[in-house]
Amino acid sequence: MRLNRLDLTRYGKFTDHVIDFGKAADGQPDLHIVYGLNEAGKSTTLAAYLDLLFGMHAQTPYNFLHPYGSMRIGAQLDIDGVEHELARLKQRTGSLIDGRGSPVNDALLVGALGGVTRDAYRTMFSLDDKSLEEGGNAIIQSKGELGELLFSASSGLAGLSKALAAAGDEAASVYKKRSSTSKMAELKRALETLKAERNAIDTFAAAYASLNASHETAKTNYDGAAAELAQARTRHAGLNRILTALPLSLQLAGLETDPNTQAELPRPPAEWFALLPQLVRDETRLQALLQEKDRGLEQLQREIEAIAVDEQALLIATHAEMLADGIARFRSAESDLPRRRQSLAEQDGALARLLADLERPPHDDAEALLLPASTTAIIRDLIEKRSGIDVQLSTAERELKRSRDALDRLQDNQSAQNGAGEDVDDVALERLEAALARLTGSDLPSRLSLEERGRIQLQRNLENRIGMLAPWSGDMEALAATRSADTRQIETWRGQAMAIDRRLNEHRTRLRETETEQVTTQARLAAFNAGGAIDDGEAQAVRGERDAAWQAHLAALDGQTAKQFEEAMRRDDGVSAGRLSRAHELAELRQLARKTAENEAAIHHQRDLLAEAETEHAALAEKIGALLPDTSDIDTDAMERIAALESWVTRRSEALSAWTQLQQVQTDIADIRDELDGVSAELQRALSEAGARGLHQLNPSELARGAADFISRIKAGAHARAALEKSITDLARDITERERDREEAQTSADAWQDAWRQALSKTWLADKADSVAAIREILSVLSKLPVILKDRQDLAQRVTAMERDQTQFRDDISSLLRKLDDDGSVDDPLVIASQLLDRLKAATREQQARTTRHENLEKLQAERAELAAELAVHEAQKAKITAYFGTDTLAAVENFLEQAKERDRVETRIAELKAQIAQSMQVVRFEDAAQALAEIDAGSIEREAEELSTRIGDLTDRTRELYAEMTRAKDKLDAVGGDDAVAQIEAKRRTILLEIEDLATRYLILRTGILAAEQALHIYREKHRSSMMNRASEAFRLITGGNYSGLATQVDRDKEILIGVARDGSSKLADSMSTGTQFQLYLALRLAGYEEFAAVRPSVPFIADDIMESFDDQRSEEVFRLLGEMSKVGQVIYLTHHRHLCDIAKTVVPQVKIHQLP
């Protein structure tokens, strides 16, 4: 599958943006760089591509510009050679459509991706800083294990080691031998706890019956004691109530005999108790307020009578506005008239001066000098046109003279140019240009330069490769003639060496085990023999000595032989008795003897097999060593020699490849030089034919520059001559136009003069027609005349109006004085008007004061009437209360009310005591309680209460003891578990057994899965180690800039560990490399893994997101070179915001396509 075009129609920050990747070119790298500044949308572009393939998330965050309903992503995908126009919408179903808007089944994309999911695609076919970091961590976690690293690189799953470790930890948490904290151990302890609980509560029926009887007896005893205690407490409570009622009855009797309760007082209404204090307060208050109001009324009356109002002065109120306005006008006129008269005189002077400027007599009619507006406009227009006509005429004459002078100069230059300069015919010039184009248009110089730089680099690379072959020395022909082994042969030898090593290890292990067992068996035999002779050999020897002694005794029949026979007999009996008593040990001894013989034979056999395997190992090591250049520093171990041979073969192959590349480049350089010399010779012949001199014995670059300069001079001369001829023709045409312009300017000047004289003939300015400047100045001065005339007229009218206002004000004052019967003079109207206004203000104040006091008097009279009415009500209430008690003062009434209140309190207390007595005696009526109390002996009641109190204490202690006894019996009975407790424990036990079964199954699954994964990694390693390791080794060498010459492997027990081979031949384990080098190693493995993937199935686009931020330019250049090679098997897209990376990519992969985001 390939992405031809990505349409970001409405997605994230993009609107109708298209990234056109175009179609892949056969045999060319399919590498694309998407460049954009920070926040330009690179991550959005990657997310859009994934959403196109797998659908948009339900809560996608890229709807900040376009709502869900309008989001759309489109693309043109090439799937198996067929182009498909597809688009993805944001909806639940039918989100994938074609170019016509018809729904498309997602199976189309699923099949093209081979069933890969979104997460799997991001993992396998994309790379960013985060995945690089995770890959470096995976190298540390796997401790360099080759199988895990190869699988991680090809699948993108960087957490494989972590997953296997987690599975192992989970299995160990389920079960671990001799562990007390595993889940299995905890469940076993839970089973033991449940067993103990069941044993504790599971009781026989006889014991249960005994416990039940004990509980029933204790319960009966407790119930009886509790009933007796309750009865005693009830009687004691009744006695306490009687003892409580007796003091209350005595208190009641005392209250009933109190004399206060017998007083015959009237019973006033209840509200009088609250009314009396208010009446006492109101009596004093109302009397004081009435006196105060009376005094206030008298005072207001006297003040009203003392106020005298000027009624005649109030008549001035209707003329107050006239007086105020007249005063203001009179004062304004009085202050402004001198200034206005002065201004009027000044305007008269200005008019006189203007007439003098116009050269008119002072007594002349100024308004007659004014011109009509149309006439003034015509004259001014003609004045303005005059300057333009003069400029036009002078300019036309000046330009005509300048053009004629320029034409004379050009004609002189043409004459001088025709006599000098070099000329080349057009045919020779065309041949020269064609030859120069063939030299400059070809890429021979740049190719030669590139090849020269490549040759230097290849020469340096070859020297480095030869240096890595140390200690071997010689020329490349000798190196090519040396024997070597292919990868298949090395793998065969590695398999044989591993098999021999396994056999050696097995034989050594078995020999060591057999020898150890032999030593143990012999030690046990020695221990048996130390305890006495019981083996068959010793028994037979003792028996033989006995038989020999018997035969000797039969022959001699003397005492000495008899004694010897007795001793031999005793020894034989002792041995027989010992063997009989140790029959079991005797059997074991015989078995140990057989085992010793078997072990001895096995030891000899294993030593023979070990010697045979060592011989085979030495032969294989010798065979491998024959292909190595020097084995003096290499161990005789076959695996070591295989590793050395594999490294030697790789370095030899790289050196021969570098030599071949250098020879090819040298051949290409020679071919390019020959072709470049031919093109240069053709250009030199063309230069000679064109008449060029001094351009021989130059290199191609200098020759091309010289030819270009020669052609430029020839063309420049031709262009100069053509330009001169064109300039002469243009100037001749321009002179004709200049002459016509001068004639038109003169005609315009004559027409203006006629219009000028005609316009002035209608005015008093006709005698000044000869001077345009004089007319212009007269019009300027004359424009001031209307303003002066208008200002003079306005001032005269204002002076007249002010004088008229003063006269009218004097007449108004005189008329008002006559109305007021005042015969005074009006010499100073301002003073008289001010006096009249002051008199009006005084009369107004007096009238207002009298009105205010009248209002206060009416208000005070109303308040006194209200107080009088309130006092009448008070007197009525007072009379009613005093008459009720037969007195005439409120103080006496207050005394009577206190007595009535005390009587009510005593009566209330008597009622309360009766209720308390009835309640204590637990009867409804007080009379029944009083009768009962009268029949009671208080002394006997007190004695009985004391006795009951003591008995209640004893019964309480007894009841408490019986209750404790009953509780203990109940606890023992409950402990038996007569309910389903045993069944519940059994259910828990079965549940735990099921959990144990589930955990056992889970443990088996985990262990089986771990073993299967490890076996799968082993198989994957063996399957892909050859091709993928070669690719990864070369990529790692390029990325590290030659600091590492490649990758190799090392056997570590049952695993192979990945190591890096440094430039100096030293090695470093993958998990001990620096962090940056681990990132580069993982990148090399990922690139090799993608090529491995694309080699066996159709490729899909690979996307890398700014993975070279921490790389320098050299490493970035090498990574782009690898990406370019990788893009030959599948489309590669690189996202970045670094401009210099784009430049590096162009240098390394010229065919790269760069797409810029907005």
Order of alpha helices (4+ residues) and beta strands (2+ residues): beta-beta-beta-alpha-beta-beta-beta-alpha-alpha-beta-alpha-alpha-alpha-alpha-alpha-alpha-alpha-alpha-alpha-alpha-alpha-alpha-alpha-alpha-alpha-alpha-alpha-alpha-alpha-alpha-alpha-alpha-alpha-alpha-beta-beta-beta-alpha-beta-alpha-beta-alpha-beta
